[in-house]
């Protein structure tokens, strides 16, 4: 398998190495002074626990603010080794269909859903970023599913 380095350089992303169970990418020259950390282990996802772990890094579960940020984070996900799903900090656990950022409780700013999503199939209150060969977008998923999560840390 080829190294993802050429793709990362094309995207303007430099990998800064693992940080206690995370793969870290330095995004400050590319995306508004933010760094992103992707957990390396798939485990049952819990919003409070994952956000608490992001806070230990100085940030929070990723909040997708606009198309450019989603596209950038998707690039990181593609280059990260392993499988998802990749959970965000977006949820509707307090009121079905009203999506907000778990960390600050403000309405989610940008929701680019996959086809036929959200569908709340079996009470899906968490949101992951879903990537396929042809497209990417947000998907609602049950919070307890095994997956990885993405932290957003102001640089």
C-alpha positions in Angstrom: 0.0 0.0 0.0 1.3 3.4 -0.9 2.0 6.1 1.7 -0.8 8.7 2.1 1.9 11.4 2.3 1.5 12.6 -1.3 -2.3 13.0 -0.8 -1.8 14.8 2.5 0.7 17.2 0.9 -1.7 17.9 -2.0 -4.3 18.7 0.6 -1.9 20.9 2.5 -1.9 18.6 5.5 1.1 17.6 7.5 0.9 14.6 9.9 2.5 15.4 13.3 2.3 11.8 14.7 0.4 9.8 17.2 -0.7 11.4 20.5 -1.9 9.0 23.2 -4.2 6.9 21.1 -4.9 9.5 18.4 -3.6 10.3 14.9 -2.9 14.0 14.8 -2.9 16.3 11.8 -1.7 19.9 11.9 -4.3 21.9 10.0 -3.4 25.4 11.0 -1.9 26.5 7.7 -5.0 25.1 5.9 -8.1 25.4 8.0 -8.5 28.4 10.3 -5.9 27.4 13.0 -7.5 24.1 14.0 -5.9 20.8 14.6 -7.8 17.5 14.3 -7.2 14.3 16.3 -8.7 11.0 15.1 -9.0 8.3 17.7 -7.1 5.1 16.6 -9.3 2.5 18.4 -12.8 1.5 17.5 -14.9 1.3 20.6 -18.5 1.8 21.7 -19.2 5.5 21.1 -20.4 7.7 24.0 -20.8 11.5 23.5 -19.9 12.5 27.0 -16.9 10.2 27.2 -15.5 11.1 23.8 -16.0 14.8 24.3 -14.3 14.5 27.7 -11.3 12.9 26.0 -11.3 15.7 23.4 -11.3 18.3 26.2 -8.1 16.6 27.6 -6.5 17.5 24.3 -7.8 21.1 24.6 -10.7 20.8 22.2 -14.1 19.1 21.7 -15.8 16.6 19.4 -15.6 18.0 15.8 -18.3 20.5 14.9 -18.7 20.8 11.2 -19.1 24.6 10.5 -19.2 24.6 6.7 -18.5 22.7 3.4 -14.8 23.4 3.5 -14.4 22.0 7.0 -16.3 18.9 6.1 -14.2 18.4 2.9 -11.0 18.9 4.9 -12.0 16.4 7.6 -13.0 13.8 5.0 -9.5 14.1 3.6 -8.1 13.4 7.0 -10.4 10.4 7.4 -9.4 8.9 4.0 -5.7 9.2 5.0 -6.2 7.7 8.5 -5.5 4.0 8.8 -8.3 1.7 9.9 -12.1 1.8 9.7 -14.8 4.0 11.0 -17.5 5.0 11.5 -16.0 8.4 12.4 -18.3 10.1 14.9 -18.7 13.8 15.3 -20.1 16.0 18.1 -23.4 16.5 16.3 -26.5 14.9 17.9 -30.2 15.2 18.2 -30.4 13.2 21.5 -32.5 15.9 23.3 -35.1 16.4 20.6 -35.5 14.2 17.5 -34.6 16.0 14.3 -33.1 19.1 16.0 -29.3 18.7 15.5 -26.9 20.6 17.7 -23.2 20.4 18.8 -22.9 18.4 21.9 -20.0 20.6 23.3 -21.7 24.0 23.2 -25.4 23.0 22.7 -25.7 25.4 19.7 -27.5 24.3 16.6 -25.3 22.5 14.1 -24.2 24.9 11.4 -23.7 22.6 8.4 -25.6 19.4 7.7 -24.7 17.7 4.4 -26.6 14.4 4.8 -26.0 11.3 2.8 -28.9 10.1 0.6 -32.0 9.2 2.6 -30.5 10.5 5.8 -31.2 11.2 8.6 -33.6 8.3 9.0 -33.5 7.6 12.8 -33.3 3.9 12.1 -33.6 2.3 15.5 -33.2 5.5 17.5 -30.1 7.0 15.9 -29.1 10.1 17.9 -25.4 10.4 17.0 -23.9 11.6 13.7 -21.0 10.2 11.9 -19.2 11.2 8.6 -19.8 8.5 6.0 -17.4 8.2 3.1 -17.8 6.0 0.0 -16.0 5.8 -3.3 -18.5 8.2 -4.9 -19.5 10.6 -2.2 -19.5 11.6 1.5 -21.9 13.2 3.9 -23.4 12.9 7.4 -25.3 9.9 8.6 -27.3 9.4 11.8 -26.2 6.3 13.8 -26.9 4.8 17.2 -24.6 6.3 19.8 -23.4 2.9 21.2 -22.0 1.6 17.9 -18.4 0.8 17.7 -16.4 3.5 15.9 -13.8 6.2 16.1 -14.2 9.9 16.8 -12.7 13.1 15.7 -11.5 15.9 18.0 -11.2 19.5 16.9 -8.6 21.6 18.8 -8.0 25.3 18.3 -4.3 25.8 17.6 
